[in-house]
Amino acid sequence: AGNDPMKLRFNMFSWRCLYSILTIMGQCVFVFFCFLKMFKDTDASLSANTCIVFYSTNTITTVLFLRIAAQWPRLSRHISRLEAADPITDRLLVRKCNISCIVLLSLALLEHILSDISGVALIVGCYEEPITIYEQFVRKSFSWIYSYVPYNHFIGPMTQITNIQCTFNWNFAGVFVICISIYLTSRLEQVNQRIFAVQGRYVPPSYWRTMREDYCRATSLVRKVDNVIGGIIFISFANNLFFICLQLLHTMEEGIKSIPTSCGGADSDRRPFRGYEQAVYFVYSFAFLVTRSLAMSLVAARIHTVSKKPAYALYEVSSASYCVEIQRFLTQVHMDDVALSGIQFFNVKRGLILTIAGTIVTYELVLMQFAGV
């Protein structure tokens, strides 16, 4: 299709689509073993069954992205027609998206590295010949698989690849929502700039009709995009809520202290940071999750905030300039709830951040009671 959105098509038999289907199948195998562990294990604690939530939600995320890919050509054509009629003027748009991707994915990479370091540190402390450190690391990281399947040199790397795919999905979903939100906000801001440019001046009713129609096109685009990516927004917020609670519980349970080795005393401890690897990982992971969640919530919430801005300029129109078009415009600004949503379960607004914070505190108190912290 090249760079022409009008030629963009979803091909079920392309190598990308086949790769996605194979990825979903591999992730479904992970989910199956997670549930098998849950049903056969005696340990019903939240920490022991975290893998179910992580791999289930990321498998769903992969399916949702495949669904978005099927709907993307139609959405791209709609945006292309909108761009042809009213090109975007924000020259920093691409830079904003690139910076968001680089910063968040770099922080996510560091979190994944710290997670692997904490796992390897436990293996180094209990390293036994002749099994390699890599094999022990894979066996311990995916013990719920290798309890039922024998380790070999094919399955080992495949489990690592599937885990990396899920981790990337987990982080990319948030970056995706942020970049889409930046574009939609720029669209609405472009209309607002034209409205505020004539603030306090007399303009004919035809100008306000044009502005209202431009505003309608921008808000209609928000709704079309929301219909396509609503599932990703819902799963991202649910994931963030769960793992923020989990990492906060881990941090409060263990504290900032060294984890004692289970293979001998302190004198025989061969770990590079003497057991502080997990403490560093949990604290960093919690801080990263909070940062990522706040960034996604604030950027997505700006769509709703920016959509209400025209009212400030419309209220300042003089009595001599007031007309039916301004009245219709004001009614539309106040009555329309322009915002991204989690498949219509909730709208992403600034107030949602406080609601989520209150929910985290409530759930954390419940989890602490169950965990006996």
URQUI-V86848 format. One record per residue. N is the residue number from 1. RES is the residue in three letters. PHI is phi in degrees with one decimal (* if undefined). NEAR is the number of other C-alpha atoms within 12 Angstrom. D_FIRST is the distance of its C-alpha to the first C-alpha in whole Angstrom. Layout:
n->N res->RES phi->PHI near->NEAR d_first->D_FIRST
n->N res->RES phi->PHI near->NEAR d_first->D_FIRST
This chain:
n->1 res->ALA phi->* near->11 d_first->0
n->2 res->GLY phi->64.4 near->8 d_first->4
n->3 res->ASN phi->-99.6 near->10 d_first->6
n->4 res->ASP phi->-92.9 near->14 d_first->6
n->5 res->PRO phi->-62.2 near->22 d_first->7
n->6 res->MET phi->-67.4 near->19 d_first->8
n->7 res->LYS phi->-98.5 near->16 d_first->5
n->8 res->LEU phi->-72.0 near->21 d_first->5
n->9 res->ARG phi->-136.4 near->21 d_first->7
n->10 res->PHE phi->-93.7 near->24 d_first->10
n->11 res->ASN phi->-111.4 near->18 d_first->11
n->12 res->MET phi->-61.9 near->16 d_first->15
n->13 res->PHE phi->-103.0 near->12 d_first->15
n->14 res->SER phi->-74.5 near->12 d_first->13
n->15 res->TRP phi->-66.1 near->12 d_first->15
n->16 res->ARG phi->-66.0 near->15 d_first->14
n->17 res->CYS phi->-67.8 near->22 d_first->16
n->18 res->LEU phi->-63.7 near->15 d_first->19
n->19 res->TYR phi->-61.7 near->17 d_first->19
n->20 res->SER phi->-63.7 near->27 d_first->20
n->21 res->ILE phi->-65.7 near->23 d_first->22
n->22 res->LEU phi->-62.8 near->21 d_first->24
n->23 res->THR phi->-62.1 near->31 d_first->24
n->24 res->ILE phi->-62.5 near->31 d_first->26
n->25 res->MET phi->-63.1 near->20 d_first->28
n->26 res->GLY phi->-63.1 near->29 d_first->29
n->27 res->GLN phi->-68.8 near->37 d_first->30
n->28 res->CYS phi->-64.2 near->28 d_first->32
n->29 res->VAL phi->-62.9 near->26 d_first->34
n->30 res->PHE phi->-59.0 near->38 d_first->35
n->31 res->VAL phi->-62.6 near->32 d_first->36
n->32 res->PHE phi->-59.6 near->22 d_first->38
n->33 res->PHE phi->-67.7 near->29 d_first->40
n->34 res->CYS phi->-62.6 near->30 d_first->40
n->35 res->PHE phi->-69.6 near->25 d_first->42
n->36 res->LEU phi->-61.5 near->21 d_first->44
n->37 res->LYS phi->-62.9 near->26 d_first->45
n->38 res->MET phi->-63.1 near->24 d_first->46
n->39 res->PHE phi->-74.4 near->15 d_first->48
n->40 res->LYS phi->-97.3 near->15 d_first->50
n->41 res->ASP phi->-82.0 near->16 d_first->51
n->42 res->THR phi->-90.3 near->11 d_first->54
n->43 res->ASP phi->-84.0 near->13 d_first->52
n->44 res->ALA phi->-102.3 near->17 d_first->51
n->45 res->SER phi->-69.3 near->17 d_first->50
n->46 res->LEU phi->-62.9 near->23 d_first->47
n->47 res->SER phi->-62.8 near->24 d_first->46
n->48 res->ALA phi->-70.1 near->21 d_first->47
n->49 res->ASN phi->-115.0 near->26 d_first->44
n->50 res->THR phi->-61.5 near->27 d_first->41
n->51 res->CYS phi->-59.3 near->34 d_first->39
n->52 res->ILE phi->-61.9 near->29 d_first->39
n->53 res->VAL phi->-65.4 near->30 d_first->37
n->54 res->PHE phi->-61.8 near->37 d_first->35
n->55 res->TYR phi->-77.2 near->36 d_first->33
n->56 res->SER phi->-66.2 near->30 d_first->33
n->57 res->THR phi->-66.7 near->35 d_first->32
n->58 res->ASN phi->-76.1 near->38 d_first->29
n->59 res->THR phi->-65.9 near->38 d_first->28
n->60 res->ILE phi->-61.5 near->30 d_first->28
n->61 res->THR phi->-60.7 near->41 d_first->26
n->62 res->THR phi->-62.2 near->37 d_first->23
n->63 res->VAL phi->-62.6 near->28 d_first->23
n->64 res->LEU phi->-65.2 near->29 d_first->23
n->65 res->PHE phi->-66.4 near->32 d_first->20
n->66 res->LEU phi->-65.7 near->30 d_first->18
n->67 res->ARG phi->-64.8 near->24 d_first->19
n->68 res->ILE phi->-61.8 near->27 d_first->18
n->69 res->ALA phi->-59.8 near->24 d_first->14
n->70 res->ALA phi->-68.5 near->21 d_first->15
n->71 res->GLN phi->-92.8 near->24 d_first->16
n->72 res->TRP phi->-63.8 near->28 d_first->13
n->73 res->PRO phi->-57.4 near->23 d_first->10
n->74 res->ARG phi->-63.9 near->22 d_first->14
n->75 res->LEU phi->-64.7 near->29 d_first->15
n->76 res->SER phi->-62.9 near->27 d_first->12
n->77 res->ARG phi->-65.7 near->22 d_first->12
n->78 res->HIS phi->-63.8 near->24 d_first->16
n->79 res->ILE phi->-65.4 near->29 d_first->16
n->80 res->SER phi->-62.3 near->23 d_first->14
n->81 res->ARG phi->-65.3 near->19 d_first->16
n->82 res->LEU phi->-65.7 near->21 d_first->19
n->83 res->GLU phi->-66.7 near->20 d_first->18
n->84 res->ALA phi->-66.1 near->12 d_first->18
n->85 res->ALA phi->-79.5 near->12 d_first->22
n->86 res->ASP phi->-146.7 near->21 d_first->23
n->87 res->PRO phi->-61.0 near->17 d_first->21
n->88 res->ILE phi->-68.3 near->25 d_first->22
n->89 res->THR phi->-108.3 near->18 d_first->25
n->90 res->ASP phi->-75.3 near->22 d_first->26
n->91 res->ARG phi->-73.4 near->13 d_first->25
n->92 res->LEU phi->-93.7 near->14 d_first->26
n->93 res->LEU phi->-58.8 near->24 d_first->23
n->94 res->VAL phi->-64.0 near->18 d_first->21
n->95 res->ARG phi->-63.2 near->15 d_first->25
n->96 res->LYS phi->-59.8 near->23 d_first->26
n->97 res->CYS phi->-65.9 near->27 d_first->23
n->98 res->ASN phi->-63.1 near->19 d_first->23
n->99 res->ILE phi->-63.8 near->18 d_first->27
n->100 res->SER phi->-59.9 near->30 d_first->27
n->101 res->CYS phi->-63.0 near->29 d_first->25
n->102 res->ILE phi->-63.0 near->18 d_first->27
n->103 res->VAL phi->-65.6 near->21 d_first->30
n->104 res->LEU phi->-68.8 near->32 d_first->30
n->105 res->LEU phi->-72.0 near->27 d_first->28
n->106 res->SER phi->-67.1 near->21 d_first->31
n->107 res->LEU phi->-63.8 near->25 d_first->33
n->108 res->ALA phi->-66.7 near->34 d_first->32
n->109 res->LEU phi->-61.9 near->24 d_first->32
n->110 res->LEU phi->-62.6 near->21 d_first->36
n->111 res->GLU phi->-63.2 near->29 d_first->37
n->112 res->HIS phi->-65.1 near->27 d_first->35
n->113 res->ILE phi->-64.1 near->22 d_first->37
n->114 res->LEU phi->-63.9 near->25 d_first->40
n->115 res->SER phi->-62.6 near->27 d_first->40
n->116 res->ASP phi->-67.2 near->26 d_first->40
n->117 res->ILE phi->-62.3 near->28 d_first->43
n->118 res->SER phi->-64.6 near->31 d_first->45
n->119 res->GLY phi->-71.1 near->31 d_first->44
n->120 res->VAL phi->-65.7 near->31 d_first->45
n->121 res->ALA phi->-60.2 near->34 d_first->48
n->122 res->LEU phi->-66.8 near->36 d_first->50
n->123 res->ILE phi->-70.7 near->32 d_first->49
n->124 res->VAL phi->-60.2 near->31 d_first->50
n->125 res->GLY phi->-68.4 near->31 d_first->53
n->126 res->CYS phi->-122.6 near->26 d_first->54
n->127 res->TYR phi->-68.3 near->26 d_first->53
n->128 res->GLU phi->-130.7 near->16 d_first->54
n->129 res->GLU phi->-74.9 near->12 d_first->54
n->130 res->PRO phi->-94.6 near->9 d_first->53
n->131 res->ILE phi->-70.7 near->17 d_first->50
n->132 res->THR phi->-70.3 near->17 d_first->47
n->133 res->ILE phi->-60.8 near->22 d_first->47
n->134 res->TYR phi->-60.7 near->28 d_first->43
n->135 res->GLU phi->-63.5 near->30 d_first->44
n->136 res->GLN phi->-63.2 near->28 d_first->46
n->137 res->PHE phi->-62.5 near->32 d_first->44
n->138 res->VAL phi->-65.5 near->33 d_first->41
n->139 res->ARG phi->-60.5 near->30 d_first->44
n->140 res->LYS phi->-73.1 near->26 d_first->45
n->141 res->SER phi->-66.4 near->27 d_first->42
n->142 res->PHE phi->-122.4 near->31 d_first->41
n->143 res->SER phi->-61.3 near->24 d_first->44
n->144 res->TRP phi->-71.3 near->32 d_first->43
n->145 res->ILE phi->-94.5 near->29 d_first->41
n->146 res->TYR phi->-78.8 near->25 d_first->44
n->147 res->SER phi->-74.7 near->18 d_first->47
n->148 res->TYR phi->-119.8 near->16 d_first->46
n->149 res->VAL phi->-121.8 near->17 d_first->43
n->150 res->PRO phi->-69.2 near->17 d_first->45
n->151 res->TYR phi->-71.5 near->25 d_first->43
n->152 res->ASN phi->-146.3 near->17 d_first->42
n->153 res->HIS phi->-75.3 near->15 d_first->39
n->154 res->PHE phi->-95.6 near->13 d_first->36
n->155 res->ILE phi->-66.2 near->22 d_first->37
n->156 res->GLY phi->-55.8 near->26 d_first->38
n->157 res->PRO phi->-62.9 near->19 d_first->34
n->158 res->MET phi->-65.0 near->23 d_first->32
n->159 res->THR phi->-65.0 near->34 d_first->34
n->160 res->GLN phi->-64.2 near->26 d_first->34
n->161 res->ILE phi->-62.8 near->19 d_first->30
n->162 res->THR phi->-62.8 near->30 d_first->30
n->163 res->ASN phi->-64.2 near->32 d_first->32
n->164 res->ILE phi->-65.0 near->26 d_first->30
n->165 res->GLN phi->-60.2 near->29 d_first->27
n->166 res->CYS phi->-65.0 near->34 d_first->29
n->167 res->THR phi->-64.2 near->32 d_first->30
n->168 res->PHE phi->-64.6 near->29 d_first->27
n->169 res->ASN phi->-55.5 near->37 d_first->25
n->170 res->TRP phi->-56.7 near->42 d_first->29
n->171 res->ASN phi->-88.4 near->41 d_first->28
n->172 res->PHE phi->-67.6 near->34 d_first->24
n->173 res->ALA phi->-56.9 near->41 d_first->25
n->174 res->GLY phi->-66.5 near->41 d_first->27
n->175 res->VAL phi->-63.2 near->37 d_first->25
n->176 res->PHE phi->-60.5 near->34 d_first->22
n->177 res->VAL phi->-62.8 near->44 d_first->24
n->178 res->ILE phi->-63.0 near->40 d_first->26
n->179 res->CYS phi->-65.2 near->30 d_first->23
n->180 res->ILE phi->-62.4 near->37 d_first->22
n->181 res->SER phi->-64.9 near->39 d_first->25
n->182 res->ILE phi->-61.3 near->37 d_first->25
n->183 res->TYR phi->-65.0 near->34 d_first->22
n->184 res->LEU phi->-64.2 near->42 d_first->24
n->185 res->THR phi->-63.3 near->38 d_first->27
n->186 res->SER phi->-62.0 near->34 d_first->26
n->187 res->ARG phi->-60.6 near->36 d_first->25
n->188 res->LEU phi->-68.6 near->41 d_first->29
n->189 res->GLU phi->-62.5 near->31 d_first->30
n->190 res->GLN phi->-63.6 near->30 d_first->29
n->191 res->VAL phi->-66.7 near->36 d_first->31
n->192 res->ASN phi->-60.5 near->31 d_first->34
n->193 res->GLN phi->-61.0 near->22 d_first->34
n->194 res->ARG phi->-68.8 near->24 d_first->34
n->195 res->ILE phi->-68.7 near->34 d_first->37
n->196 res->PHE phi->-72.0 near->23 d_first->39
n->197 res->ALA phi->-67.2 near->17 d_first->39
n->198 res->VAL phi->-109.1 near->22 d_first->41
n->199 res->GLN phi->-60.9 near->22 d_first->43
n->200 res->GLY phi->82.5 near->19 d_first->47
n->201 res->ARG phi->-109.7 near->19 d_first->46
n->202 res->TYR phi->-83.1 near->21 d_first->47
n->203 res->VAL phi->-134.2 near->25 d_first->43
n->204 res->PRO phi->-68.8 near->19 d_first->43
n->205 res->PRO phi->-56.8 near->21 d_first->42
n->206 res->SER phi->-61.6 near->16 d_first->39
n->207 res->TYR phi->-65.7 near->21 d_first->38
n->208 res->TRP phi->-67.5 near->34 d_first->38
n->209 res->ARG phi->-65.1 near->22 d_first->37
n->210 res->THR phi->-62.8 near->20 d_first->34
n->211 res->MET phi->-63.6 near->34 d_first->34
n->212 res->ARG phi->-66.3 near->34 d_first->34
n->213 res->GLU phi->-67.0 near->21 d_first->31
n->214 res->ASP phi->-62.0 near->30 d_first->29
n->215 res->TYR phi->-62.9 near->39 d_first->30
n->216 res->CYS phi->-60.5 near->25 d_first->30
n->217 res->ARG phi->-64.5 near->27 d_first->26
n->218 res->ALA phi->-66.5 near->36 d_first->26
n->219 res->THR phi->-69.8 near->33 d_first->28
n->220 res->SER phi->-64.3 near->28 d_first->26
n->221 res->LEU phi->-63.4 near->35 d_first->23
n->222 res->VAL phi->-58.2 near->37 d_first->25
n->223 res->ARG phi->-67.5 near->27 d_first->26
n->224 res->LYS phi->-63.8 near->27 d_first->22
n->225 res->VAL phi->-64.9 near->34 d_first->21
n->226 res->ASP phi->-61.5 near->34 d_first->25
n->227 res->ASN phi->-63.5 near->25 d_first->24
n->228 res->VAL phi->-85.2 near->33 d_first->21
n->229 res->ILE phi->-107.2 near->38 d_first->23
n->230 res->GLY phi->-56.9 near->35 d_first->26
n->231 res->GLY phi->-63.8 near->32 d_first->27
n->232 res->ILE phi->-64.5 near->41 d_first->26
n->233 res->ILE phi->-62.2 near->42 d_first->28
n->234 res->PHE phi->-61.7 near->32 d_first->31
n->235 res->ILE phi->-68.4 near->35 d_first->31
n->236 res->SER phi->-66.4 near->40 d_first->30
n->237 res->PHE phi->-65.9 near->40 d_first->34
n->238 res->ALA phi->-64.1 near->29 d_first->35
n->239 res->ASN phi->-60.8 near->34 d_first->35
n->240 res->ASN phi->-60.4 near->39 d_first->36
n->241 res->LEU phi->-61.1 near->33 d_first->39
n->242 res->PHE phi->-64.5 near->31 d_first->40
n->243 res->PHE phi->-77.0 near->35 d_first->39
n->244 res->ILE phi->-64.6 near->35 d_first->41
n->245 res->CYS phi->-60.7 near->37 d_first->44
n->246 res->LEU phi->-66.6 near->38 d_first->44
n->247 res->GLN phi->-68.2 near->34 d_first->44
n->248 res->LEU phi->-65.9 near->36 d_first->46
n->249 res->LEU phi->-64.1 near->32 d_first->49
n->250 res->HIS phi->-59.0 near->32 d_first->48
n->251 res->THR phi->-63.3 near->27 d_first->49
n->252 res->MET phi->-73.6 near->23 d_first->52
n->253 res->GLU phi->-70.1 near->25 d_first->53
n->254 res->GLU phi->-90.0 near->23 d_first->53
n->255 res->GLY phi->73.8 near->20 d_first->54
n->256 res->ILE phi->-89.8 near->20 d_first->53
n->257 res->LYS phi->-149.2 near->21 d_first->55
n->258 res->SER phi->-74.2 near->23 d_first->55
n->259 res->ILE phi->-86.5 near->26 d_first->54
n->260 res->PRO phi->-63.7 near->26 d_first->57
n->261 res->THR phi->-75.4 near->26 d_first->56
n->262 res->SER phi->-94.2 near->19 d_first->57
n->263 res->CYS phi->-123.9 near->19 d_first->58
n->264 res->GLY phi->99.6 near->14 d_first->62
n->265 res->GLY phi->-84.9 near->15 d_first->63
n->266 res->ALA phi->-64.9 near->16 d_first->62
n->267 res->ASP phi->-67.9 near->12 d_first->63
n->268 res->SER phi->-96.2 near->17 d_first->61
n->269 res->ASP phi->-70.9 near->25 d_first->58
n->270 res->ARG phi->-103.7 near->23 d_first->55
n->271 res->ARG phi->-71.4 near->31 d_first->53
n->272 res->PRO phi->-63.9 near->20 d_first->51
n->273 res->PHE phi->-115.4 near->23 d_first->52
n->274 res->ARG phi->54.6 near->25 d_first->55
n->275 res->GLY phi->92.8 near->30 d_first->53
n->276 res->TYR phi->-85.0 near->27 d_first->51
n->277 res->GLU phi->-60.0 near->33 d_first->48
n->278 res->GLN phi->-68.3 near->36 d_first->47
n->279 res->ALA phi->-61.9 near->31 d_first->49
n->280 res->VAL phi->-62.9 near->32 d_first->46
n->281 res->TYR phi->-62.3 near->35 d_first->43
n->282 res->PHE phi->-64.6 near->34 d_first->44
n->283 res->VAL phi->-66.5 near->30 d_first->45
n->284 res->TYR phi->-64.7 near->30 d_first->42
n->285 res->SER phi->-60.9 near->35 d_first->40
n->286 res->PHE phi->-63.1 near->29 d_first->42
n->287 res->ALA phi->-63.0 near->24 d_first->41
n->288 res->PHE phi->-65.3 near->32 d_first->38
n->289 res->LEU phi->-62.8 near->35 d_first->37
n->290 res->VAL phi->-64.0 near->30 d_first->39
n->291 res->THR phi->-62.6 near->21 d_first->37
n->292 res->ARG phi->-63.8 near->39 d_first->34
n->293 res->SER phi->-64.7 near->39 d_first->35
n->294 res->LEU phi->-63.5 near->30 d_first->36
n->295 res->ALA phi->-60.5 near->30 d_first->33
n->296 res->MET phi->-63.8 near->39 d_first->31
n->297 res->SER phi->-65.3 near->42 d_first->34
n->298 res->LEU phi->-67.1 near->29 d_first->34
n->299 res->VAL phi->-67.3 near->36 d_first->31
n->300 res->ALA phi->-67.1 near->43 d_first->30
n->301 res->ALA phi->-69.0 near->35 d_first->33
n->302 res->ARG phi->-62.8 near->33 d_first->33
n->303 res->ILE phi->-59.5 near->40 d_first->31
n->304 res->HIS phi->-65.7 near->36 d_first->34
n->305 res->THR phi->-61.5 near->28 d_first->36
n->306 res->VAL phi->-67.3 near->34 d_first->34
n->307 res->SER phi->-65.9 near->40 d_first->34
n->308 res->LYS phi->-93.0 near->33 d_first->37
n->309 res->LYS phi->-62.8 near->29 d_first->38
n->310 res->PRO phi->-55.4 near->37 d_first->38
n->311 res->ALA phi->-58.9 near->28 d_first->41
n->312 res->TYR phi->-62.5 near->21 d_first->43
n->313 res->ALA phi->-74.5 near->26 d_first->42
n->314 res->LEU phi->-67.7 near->38 d_first->43
n->315 res->TYR phi->-67.7 near->24 d_first->46
n->316 res->GLU phi->-91.3 near->21 d_first->48
n->317 res->VAL phi->-68.1 near->28 d_first->47
n->318 res->SER phi->-67.7 near->16 d_first->51
n->319 res->SER phi->-61.5 near->15 d_first->53
n->320 res->ALA phi->-67.0 near->13 d_first->52
n->321 res->SER phi->-92.7 near->24 d_first->49
n->322 res->TYR phi->-64.3 near->23 d_first->48
n->323 res->CYS phi->-148.5 near->23 d_first->47
n->324 res->VAL phi->-63.1 near->18 d_first->45
n->325 res->GLU phi->-63.1 near->24 d_first->41
n->326 res->ILE phi->-67.4 near->34 d_first->42
n->327 res->GLN phi->-62.2 near->22 d_first->44
n->328 res->ARG phi->-63.7 near->24 d_first->41
n->329 res->PHE phi->-62.4 near->35 d_first->39
n->330 res->LEU phi->-61.6 near->30 d_first->41
n->331 res->THR phi->-61.0 near->19 d_first->42
n->332 res->GLN phi->-66.2 near->23 d_first->38
n->333 res->VAL phi->-61.2 near->31 d_first->38
n->334 res->HIS phi->-79.0 near->20 d_first->41
n->335 res->MET phi->-84.7 near->13 d_first->40
n->336 res->ASP phi->-76.4 near->20 d_first->36
n->337 res->ASP phi->-101.6 near->26 d_first->36
n->338 res->VAL phi->-90.2 near->38 d_first->32
n->339 res->ALA phi->-168.1 near->41 d_first->31
n->340 res->LEU phi->-72.8 near->48 d_first->29
n->341 res->SER phi->-141.4 near->36 d_first->31
n->342 res->GLY phi->-93.3 near->28 d_first->31
n->343 res->ILE phi->43.3 near->23 d_first->30
n->344 res->GLN phi->69.8 near->20 d_first->33
n->345 res->PHE phi->-74.9 near->16 d_first->36
n->346 res->PHE phi->-154.0 near->25 d_first->36
n->347 res->ASN phi->-99.9 near->29 d_first->35
n->348 res->VAL phi->-83.7 near->39 d_first->34
n->349 res->LYS phi->-127.9 near->30 d_first->36
n->350 res->ARG phi->-61.5 near->26 d_first->39
n->351 res->GLY phi->-63.5 near->18 d_first->42
n->352 res->LEU phi->-63.4 near->27 d_first->40
n->353 res->ILE phi->-62.0 near->26 d_first->40
n->354 res->LEU phi->-66.9 near->16 d_first->44
n->355 res->THR phi->-62.7 near->18 d_first->44
n->356 res->ILE phi->-65.3 near->28 d_first->42
n->357 res->ALA phi->-59.9 near->22 d_first->44
n->358 res->GLY phi->-64.4 near->16 d_first->47
n->359 res->THR phi->-65.4 near->20 d_first->45
n->360 res->ILE phi->-61.6 near->28 d_first->45
n->361 res->VAL phi->-61.3 near->21 d_first->49
n->362 res->THR phi->-62.5 near->16 d_first->50
n->363 res->TYR phi->-64.7 near->22 d_first->48
n->364 res->GLU phi->-64.9 near->30 d_first->49
n->365 res->LEU phi->-63.5 near->20 d_first->53
n->366 res->VAL phi->-65.5 near->17 d_first->52
n->367 res->LEU phi->-63.4 near->25 d_first->51
n->368 res->MET phi->-64.3 near->23 d_first->54
n->369 res->GLN phi->-66.6 near->13 d_first->56
n->370 res->PHE phi->-66.9 near->16 d_first->55
n->371 res->ALA phi->-82.2 near->19 d_first->54
n->372 res->GLY phi->73.6 near->13 d_first->58
n->373 res->VAL phi->-79.5 near->17 d_first->57
